Amino acid sequence: FHDPRGTLVEIGMGTGPNMRYYEGLNVVGVEPNEESHSYAYENANRNGVKSIECVRGFGESLPLGDASVDTVVSTLVMCTVDDVERTLAEVRRVLRPGGAYLFLDHVAAPPGTPLRTMQEMLNPLNRAAYEGCRLTRDPEAAVRAAFGD
């Protein structure tokens, strides 16, 4: 990640595999699966995270105050949330002025390509197996609309 700083919230932190990038930071992990929280705490402690709070929540309604964090991170989350635009509006709401949104996601292949055909065929199985992950979603336009180029 490029220079995460200050207070950081990770949407969909899962078991905390990104904690290795958050040394010295105050972290709020938002994750709907409470069973993963204990693993995230372990990963945070192992990786020198200054403080961590795990809260049950969803990207579409972050349990945080307005302009309360410096950095928002989401990795492989926009493919899973029910409402990408609402989630991005929440990211903007909780970011302080000058804050950063750092994200990584897979995207749909161009329509009509063999890869896209495969994504469309596998999408129902993938959604069932991977917490609703949509192989055919492309969040790029929504991110650009929410944050500009």
PyMOL commands that place a pseudoatom at each C-alpha (Angstrom):
pseudoatom trace, name=CA, resn=PHE, resi=1, chain=A, elem=C, hetatm=0, pos=[0.000, 0.000, 0.000]
pseudoatom trace, name=CA, resn=HIS, resi=2, chain=A, elem=C, hetatm=0, pos=[1.156, 3.502, -0.703]
pseudoatom trace, name=CA, resn=ASP, resi=3, chain=A, elem=C, hetatm=0, pos=[1.803, 5.235, 2.617]
pseudoatom trace, name=CA, resn=PRO, resi=4, chain=A, elem=C, hetatm=0, pos=[-1.241, 4.406, 4.748]
pseudoatom trace, name=CA, resn=ARG, resi=5, chain=A, elem=C, hetatm=0, pos=[-1.281, 6.887, 7.623]
pseudoatom trace, name=CA, resn=GLY, resi=6, chain=A, elem=C, hetatm=0, pos=[-3.055, 8.040, 10.750]
pseudoatom trace, name=CA, resn=THR, resi=7, chain=A, elem=C, hetatm=0, pos=[-6.276, 6.306, 11.609]
pseudoatom trace, name=CA, resn=LEU, resi=8, chain=A, elem=C, hetatm=0, pos=[-7.091, 3.644, 9.052]
pseudoatom trace, name=CA, resn=VAL, resi=9, chain=A, elem=C, hetatm=0, pos=[-10.315, 1.736, 8.464]
pseudoatom trace, name=CA, resn=GLU, resi=10, chain=A, elem=C, hetatm=0, pos=[-10.304, -1.461, 6.467]
pseudoatom trace, name=CA, resn=ILE, resi=11, chain=A, elem=C, hetatm=0, pos=[-13.629, -2.500, 4.980]
pseudoatom trace, name=CA, resn=GLY, resi=12, chain=A, elem=C, hetatm=0, pos=[-13.969, -6.271, 4.841]
pseudoatom trace, name=CA, resn=MET, resi=13, chain=A, elem=C, hetatm=0, pos=[-10.769, -6.952, 6.760]
pseudoatom trace, name=CA, resn=GLY, resi=14, chain=A, elem=C, hetatm=0, pos=[-11.549, -10.671, 7.149]
pseudoatom trace, name=CA, resn=THR, resi=15, chain=A, elem=C, hetatm=0, pos=[-8.849, -12.359, 9.224]
pseudoatom trace, name=CA, resn=GLY, resi=16, chain=A, elem=C, hetatm=0, pos=[-6.500, -9.405, 8.830]
pseudoatom trace, name=CA, resn=PRO, resi=17, chain=A, elem=C, hetatm=0, pos=[-4.021, -10.431, 6.123]
pseudoatom trace, name=CA, resn=ASN, resi=18, chain=A, elem=C, hetatm=0, pos=[-3.261, -6.758, 5.425]
pseudoatom trace, name=CA, resn=MET, resi=19, chain=A, elem=C, hetatm=0, pos=[-2.171, -6.043, 9.017]
pseudoatom trace, name=CA, resn=ARG, resi=20, chain=A, elem=C, hetatm=0, pos=[1.457, -6.471, 7.935]
pseudoatom trace, name=CA, resn=TYR, resi=21, chain=A, elem=C, hetatm=0, pos=[1.115, -3.122, 6.127]
pseudoatom trace, name=CA, resn=TYR, resi=22, chain=A, elem=C, hetatm=0, pos=[-0.299, -1.242, 9.122]
pseudoatom trace, name=CA, resn=GLU, resi=23, chain=A, elem=C, hetatm=0, pos=[2.617, -1.215, 11.573]
pseudoatom trace, name=CA, resn=GLY, resi=24, chain=A, elem=C, hetatm=0, pos=[2.304, 1.727, 13.965]
pseudoatom trace, name=CA, resn=LEU, resi=25, chain=A, elem=C, hetatm=0, pos=[-1.206, 2.667, 12.821]
pseudoatom trace, name=CA, resn=ASN, resi=26, chain=A, elem=C, hetatm=0, pos=[-4.530, 2.880, 14.631]
pseudoatom trace, name=CA, resn=VAL, resi=27, chain=A, elem=C, hetatm=0, pos=[-6.819, 0.498, 12.757]
pseudoatom trace, name=CA, resn=VAL, resi=28, chain=A, elem=C, hetatm=0, pos=[-10.564, -0.026, 12.711]
pseudoatom trace, name=CA, resn=GLY, resi=29, chain=A, elem=C, hetatm=0, pos=[-11.523, -3.229, 10.943]
pseudoatom trace, name=CA, resn=VAL, resi=30, chain=A, elem=C, hetatm=0, pos=[-15.080, -3.401, 9.620]
pseudoatom trace, name=CA, resn=GLU, resi=31, chain=A, elem=C, hetatm=0, pos=[-16.106, -6.976, 8.927]
pseudoatom trace, name=CA, resn=PRO, resi=32, chain=A, elem=C, hetatm=0, pos=[-19.556, -8.617, 8.924]
pseudoatom trace, name=CA, resn=ASN, resi=33, chain=A, elem=C, hetatm=0, pos=[-18.152, -12.043, 9.876]
pseudoatom trace, name=CA, resn=GLU, resi=34, chain=A, elem=C, hetatm=0, pos=[-17.445, -11.738, 13.600]
pseudoatom trace, name=CA, resn=GLU, resi=35, chain=A, elem=C, hetatm=0, pos=[-15.780, -15.157, 13.654]
pseudoatom trace, name=CA, resn=SER, resi=36, chain=A, elem=C, hetatm=0, pos=[-12.811, -13.652, 11.819]
pseudoatom trace, name=CA, resn=HIS, resi=37, chain=A, elem=C, hetatm=0, pos=[-12.232, -10.854, 14.350]
pseudoatom trace, name=CA, resn=SER, resi=38, chain=A, elem=C, hetatm=0, pos=[-10.060, -12.929, 16.705]
pseudoatom trace, name=CA, resn=TYR, resi=39, chain=A, elem=C, hetatm=0, pos=[-7.731, -13.800, 13.819]
pseudoatom trace, name=CA, resn=ALA, resi=40, chain=A, elem=C, hetatm=0, pos=[-7.504, -10.131, 12.843]
pseudoatom trace, name=CA, resn=TYR, resi=41, chain=A, elem=C, hetatm=0, pos=[-6.532, -9.215, 16.423]
pseudoatom trace, name=CA, resn=GLU, resi=42, chain=A, elem=C, hetatm=0, pos=[-3.803, -11.888, 16.331]
pseudoatom trace, name=CA, resn=ASN, resi=43, chain=A, elem=C, hetatm=0, pos=[-2.479, -10.609, 12.994]
pseudoatom trace, name=CA, resn=ALA, resi=44, chain=A, elem=C, hetatm=0, pos=[-2.505, -7.032, 14.269]
pseudoatom trace, name=CA, resn=ASN, resi=45, chain=A, elem=C, hetatm=0, pos=[-0.554, -7.942, 17.402]
pseudoatom trace, name=CA, resn=ARG, resi=46, chain=A, elem=C, hetatm=0, pos=[1.938, -9.994, 15.397]
pseudoatom trace, name=CA, resn=ASN, resi=47, chain=A, elem=C, hetatm=0, pos=[2.555, -7.119, 12.970]
pseudoatom trace, name=CA, resn=GLY, resi=48, chain=A, elem=C, hetatm=0, pos=[3.011, -4.146, 15.294]
pseudoatom trace, name=CA, resn=VAL, resi=49, chain=A, elem=C, hetatm=0, pos=[-0.324, -2.422, 14.737]
pseudoatom trace, name=CA, resn=LYS, resi=50, chain=A, elem=C, hetatm=0, pos=[-0.554, 0.397, 17.299]
pseudoatom trace, name=CA, resn=SER, resi=51, chain=A, elem=C, hetatm=0, pos=[-4.209, -0.278, 18.124]
pseudoatom trace, name=CA, resn=ILE, resi=52, chain=A, elem=C, hetatm=0, pos=[-7.050, -2.204, 16.536]
pseudoatom trace, name=CA, resn=GLU, resi=53, chain=A, elem=C, hetatm=0, pos=[-10.792, -2.247, 16.984]
pseudoatom trace, name=CA, resn=CYS, resi=54, chain=A, elem=C, hetatm=0, pos=[-12.842, -4.817, 15.084]
pseudoatom trace, name=CA, resn=VAL, resi=55, chain=A, elem=C, hetatm=0, pos=[-16.479, -3.946, 14.518]
pseudoatom trace, name=CA, resn=ARG, resi=56, chain=A, elem=C, hetatm=0, pos=[-19.260, -5.808, 12.794]
pseudoatom trace, name=CA, resn=GLY, resi=57, chain=A, elem=C, hetatm=0, pos=[-20.447, -3.797, 9.852]
pseudoatom trace, name=CA, resn=PHE, resi=58, chain=A, elem=C, hetatm=0, pos=[-20.933, -3.470, 6.131]
pseudoatom trace, name=CA, resn=GLY, resi=59, chain=A, elem=C, hetatm=0, pos=[-19.478, -1.120, 3.541]
pseudoatom trace, name=CA, resn=GLU, resi=60, chain=A, elem=C, hetatm=0, pos=[-22.872, 0.400, 2.788]
pseudoatom trace, name=CA, resn=SER, resi=61, chain=A, elem=C, hetatm=0, pos=[-23.271, 1.705, 6.364]
pseudoatom trace, name=CA, resn=LEU, resi=62, chain=A, elem=C, hetatm=0, pos=[-19.905, 2.165, 8.049]
pseudoatom trace, name=CA, resn=PRO, resi=63, chain=A, elem=C, hetatm=0, pos=[-20.236, 2.443, 11.839]
pseudoatom trace, name=CA, resn=LEU, resi=64, chain=A, elem=C, hetatm=0, pos=[-17.957, 5.505, 11.958]
pseudoatom trace, name=CA, resn=GLY, resi=65, chain=A, elem=C, hetatm=0, pos=[-18.382, 9.235, 12.276]
pseudoatom trace, name=CA, resn=ASP, resi=66, chain=A, elem=C, hetatm=0, pos=[-18.117, 11.746, 9.463]
pseudoatom trace, name=CA, resn=ALA, resi=67, chain=A, elem=C, hetatm=0, pos=[-14.541, 12.748, 8.551]
pseudoatom trace, name=CA, resn=SER, resi=68, chain=A, elem=C, hetatm=0, pos=[-13.149, 10.395, 11.211]
pseudoatom trace, name=CA, resn=VAL, resi=69, chain=A, elem=C, hetatm=0, pos=[-10.351, 8.504, 9.416]
pseudoatom trace, name=CA, resn=ASP, resi=70, chain=A, elem=C, hetatm=0, pos=[-7.265, 9.334, 7.364]
pseudoatom trace, name=CA, resn=THR, resi=71, chain=A, elem=C, hetatm=0, pos=[-7.163, 6.218, 5.203]
pseudoatom trace, name=CA, resn=VAL, resi=72, chain=A, elem=C, hetatm=0, pos=[-9.776, 3.729, 3.996]
pseudoatom trace, name=CA, resn=VAL, resi=73, chain=A, elem=C, hetatm=0, pos=[-8.631, 0.398, 2.566]
pseudoatom trace, name=CA, resn=SER, resi=74, chain=A, elem=C, hetatm=0, pos=[-10.667, -2.233, 0.763]
pseudoatom trace, name=CA, resn=THR, resi=75, chain=A, elem=C, hetatm=0, pos=[-9.241, -5.289, -0.933]
pseudoatom trace, name=CA, resn=LEU, resi=76, chain=A, elem=C, hetatm=0, pos=[-11.518, -7.530, -2.974]
pseudoatom trace, name=CA, resn=VAL, resi=77, chain=A, elem=C, hetatm=0, pos=[-14.581, -5.911, -1.420]
pseudoatom trace, name=CA, resn=MET, resi=78, chain=A, elem=C, hetatm=0, pos=[-16.333, -3.999, -4.207]
pseudoatom trace, name=CA, resn=CYS, resi=79, chain=A, elem=C, hetatm=0, pos=[-17.061, -7.298, -5.940]
pseudoatom trace, name=CA, resn=THR, resi=80, chain=A, elem=C, hetatm=0, pos=[-18.991, -8.428, -2.862]
pseudoatom trace, name=CA, resn=VAL, resi=81, chain=A, elem=C, hetatm=0, pos=[-20.917, -5.449, -1.481]
pseudoatom trace, name=CA, resn=ASP, resi=82, chain=A, elem=C, hetatm=0, pos=[-24.576, -5.154, -2.438]
pseudoatom trace, name=CA, resn=ASP, resi=83, chain=A, elem=C, hetatm=0, pos=[-24.335, -1.475, -3.417]
pseudoatom trace, name=CA, resn=VAL, resi=84, chain=A, elem=C, hetatm=0, pos=[-21.013, -0.178, -4.768]
pseudoatom trace, name=CA, resn=GLU, resi=85, chain=A, elem=C, hetatm=0, pos=[-22.161, 3.449, -5.062]
pseudoatom trace, name=CA, resn=ARG, resi=86, chain=A, elem=C, hetatm=0, pos=[-23.485, 3.498, -1.485]
pseudoatom trace, name=CA, resn=THR, resi=87, chain=A, elem=C, hetatm=0, pos=[-20.255, 1.939, -0.201]
pseudoatom trace, name=CA, resn=LEU, resi=88, chain=A, elem=C, hetatm=0, pos=[-18.165, 4.560, -1.995]
pseudoatom trace, name=CA, resn=ALA, resi=89, chain=A, elem=C, hetatm=0, pos=[-20.395, 7.324, -0.605]
pseudoatom trace, name=CA, resn=GLU, resi=90, chain=A, elem=C, hetatm=0, pos=[-19.674, 5.924, 2.862]
pseudoatom trace, name=CA, resn=VAL, resi=91, chain=A, elem=C, hetatm=0, pos=[-15.938, 5.905, 2.124]
pseudoatom trace, name=CA, resn=ARG, resi=92, chain=A, elem=C, hetatm=0, pos=[-16.115, 9.590, 1.181]
pseudoatom trace, name=CA, resn=ARG, resi=93, chain=A, elem=C, hetatm=0, pos=[-18.209, 10.362, 4.269]
pseudoatom trace, name=CA, resn=VAL, resi=94, chain=A, elem=C, hetatm=0, pos=[-15.757, 8.869, 6.774]
pseudoatom trace, name=CA, resn=LEU, resi=95, chain=A, elem=C, hetatm=0, pos=[-12.574, 10.197, 5.128]
pseudoatom trace, name=CA, resn=ARG, resi=96, chain=A, elem=C, hetatm=0, pos=[-11.058, 13.362, 6.541]
pseudoatom trace, name=CA, resn=PRO, resi=97, chain=A, elem=C, hetatm=0, pos=[-10.202, 16.110, 4.036]
pseudoatom trace, name=CA, resn=GLY, resi=98, chain=A, elem=C, hetatm=0, pos=[-7.028, 15.039, 2.250]
pseudoatom trace, name=CA, resn=GLY, resi=99, chain=A, elem=C, hetatm=0, pos=[-7.584, 11.404, 3.231]
pseudoatom trace, name=CA, resn=ALA, resi=100, chain=A, elem=C, hetatm=0, pos=[-6.821, 8.474, 0.954]
pseudoatom trace, name=CA, resn=TYR, resi=101, chain=A, elem=C, hetatm=0, pos=[-8.874, 5.578, -0.352]
pseudoatom trace, name=CA, resn=LEU, resi=102, chain=A, elem=C, hetatm=0, pos=[-6.656, 2.607, -1.208]
pseudoatom trace, name=CA, resn=PHE, resi=103, chain=A, elem=C, hetatm=0, pos=[-8.289, -0.326, -2.938]
pseudoatom trace, name=CA, resn=LEU, resi=104, chain=A, elem=C, hetatm=0, pos=[-7.601, -3.446, -4.923]
pseudoatom trace, name=CA, resn=ASP, resi=105, chain=A, elem=C, hetatm=0, pos=[-10.266, -5.399, -6.737]
pseudoatom trace, name=CA, resn=HIS, resi=106, chain=A, elem=C, hetatm=0, pos=[-10.641, -7.743, -9.654]
pseudoatom trace, name=CA, resn=VAL, resi=107, chain=A, elem=C, hetatm=0, pos=[-12.748, -6.576, -12.550]
pseudoatom trace, name=CA, resn=ALA, resi=108, chain=A, elem=C, hetatm=0, pos=[-14.845, -8.053, -15.318]
pseudoatom trace, name=CA, resn=ALA, resi=109, chain=A, elem=C, hetatm=0, pos=[-13.146, -8.810, -18.602]
pseudoatom trace, name=CA, resn=PRO, resi=110, chain=A, elem=C, hetatm=0, pos=[-14.399, -6.873, -21.634]
pseudoatom trace, name=CA, resn=PRO, resi=111, chain=A, elem=C, hetatm=0, pos=[-17.787, -8.073, -22.955]
pseudoatom trace, name=CA, resn=GLY, resi=112, chain=A, elem=C, hetatm=0, pos=[-17.605, -10.615, -25.747]
pseudoatom trace, name=CA, resn=THR, resi=113, chain=A, elem=C, hetatm=0, pos=[-14.188, -11.976, -24.785]
pseudoatom trace, name=CA, resn=PRO, resi=114, chain=A, elem=C, hetatm=0, pos=[-13.567, -15.628, -23.899]
pseudoatom trace, name=CA, resn=LEU, resi=115, chain=A, elem=C, hetatm=0, pos=[-12.531, -14.613, -20.384]
pseudoatom trace, name=CA, resn=ARG, resi=116, chain=A, elem=C, hetatm=0, pos=[-15.778, -12.698, -19.872]
pseudoatom trace, name=CA, resn=THR, resi=117, chain=A, elem=C, hetatm=0, pos=[-17.769, -15.711, -21.070]
pseudoatom trace, name=CA, resn=MET, resi=118, chain=A, elem=C, hetatm=0, pos=[-15.943, -17.844, -18.513]
pseudoatom trace, name=CA, resn=GLN, resi=119, chain=A, elem=C, hetatm=0, pos=[-16.588, -15.263, -15.780]
pseudoatom trace, name=CA, resn=GLU, resi=120, chain=A, elem=C, hetatm=0, pos=[-20.294, -15.274, -16.630]
pseudoatom trace, name=CA, resn=MET, resi=121, chain=A, elem=C, hetatm=0, pos=[-20.405, -19.071, -16.487]
pseudoatom trace, name=CA, resn=LEU, resi=122, chain=A, elem=C, hetatm=0, pos=[-18.579, -19.246, -13.143]
pseudoatom trace, name=CA, resn=ASN, resi=123, chain=A, elem=C, hetatm=0, pos=[-20.293, -16.254, -11.544]
pseudoatom trace, name=CA, resn=PRO, resi=124, chain=A, elem=C, hetatm=0, pos=[-23.201, -18.152, -9.875]
pseudoatom trace, name=CA, resn=LEU, resi=125, chain=A, elem=C, hetatm=0, pos=[-20.851, -20.726, -8.351]
pseudoatom trace, name=CA, resn=ASN, resi=126, chain=A, elem=C, hetatm=0, pos=[-18.365, -18.067, -7.300]
pseudoatom trace, name=CA, resn=ARG, resi=127, chain=A, elem=C, hetatm=0, pos=[-21.083, -16.007, -5.597]
pseudoatom trace, name=CA, resn=ALA, resi=128, chain=A, elem=C, hetatm=0, pos=[-22.185, -19.050, -3.596]
pseudoatom trace, name=CA, resn=ALA, resi=129, chain=A, elem=C, hetatm=0, pos=[-18.659, -20.101, -2.644]
pseudoatom trace, name=CA, resn=TYR, resi=130, chain=A, elem=C, hetatm=0, pos=[-17.069, -16.698, -1.964]
pseudoatom trace, name=CA, resn=GLU, resi=131, chain=A, elem=C, hetatm=0, pos=[-19.497, -14.632, 0.099]
pseudoatom trace, name=CA, resn=GLY, resi=132, chain=A, elem=C, hetatm=0, pos=[-21.321, -13.127, -2.867]
pseudoatom trace, name=CA, resn=CYS, resi=133, chain=A, elem=C, hetatm=0, pos=[-18.273, -12.168, -4.938]
pseudoatom trace, name=CA, resn=ARG, resi=134, chain=A, elem=C, hetatm=0, pos=[-19.323, -11.190, -8.454]
pseudoatom trace, name=CA, resn=LEU, resi=135, chain=A, elem=C, hetatm=0, pos=[-16.788, -11.996, -11.157]
pseudoatom trace, name=CA, resn=THR, resi=136, chain=A, elem=C, hetatm=0, pos=[-18.630, -9.832, -13.679]
pseudoatom trace, name=CA, resn=ARG, resi=137, chain=A, elem=C, hetatm=0, pos=[-18.656, -6.600, -11.696]
pseudoatom trace, name=CA, resn=ASP, resi=138, chain=A, elem=C, hetatm=0, pos=[-16.391, -3.751, -12.777]
pseudoatom trace, name=CA, resn=PRO, resi=139, chain=A, elem=C, hetatm=0, pos=[-16.272, -1.070, -10.063]
pseudoatom trace, name=CA, resn=GLU, resi=140, chain=A, elem=C, hetatm=0, pos=[-13.908, 1.246, -11.949]
pseudoatom trace, name=CA, resn=ALA, resi=141, chain=A, elem=C, hetatm=0, pos=[-16.617, 3.595, -13.254]
pseudoatom trace, name=CA, resn=ALA, resi=142, chain=A, elem=C, hetatm=0, pos=[-18.173, 3.910, -9.797]
pseudoatom trace, name=CA, resn=VAL, resi=143, chain=A, elem=C, hetatm=0, pos=[-14.796, 4.676, -8.188]
pseudoatom trace, name=CA, resn=ARG, resi=144, chain=A, elem=C, hetatm=0, pos=[-14.040, 7.285, -10.843]
pseudoatom trace, name=CA, resn=ALA, resi=145, chain=A, elem=C, hetatm=0, pos=[-17.477, 8.858, -10.347]
pseudoatom trace, name=CA, resn=ALA, resi=146, chain=A, elem=C, hetatm=0, pos=[-17.021, 8.966, -6.572]
pseudoatom trace, name=CA, resn=PHE, resi=147, chain=A, elem=C, hetatm=0, pos=[-13.432, 10.245, -6.530]
pseudoatom trace, name=CA, resn=GLY, resi=148, chain=A, elem=C, hetatm=0, pos=[-12.727, 11.620, -10.008]
pseudoatom trace, name=CA, resn=ASP, resi=149, chain=A, elem=C, hetatm=0, pos=[-9.866, 10.553, -12.230]
for i in range(1, 149): cmd.bond("trace and resi %d" % i, "trace and resi %d" % (i + 1))
show_as sticks, trace
zoom trace
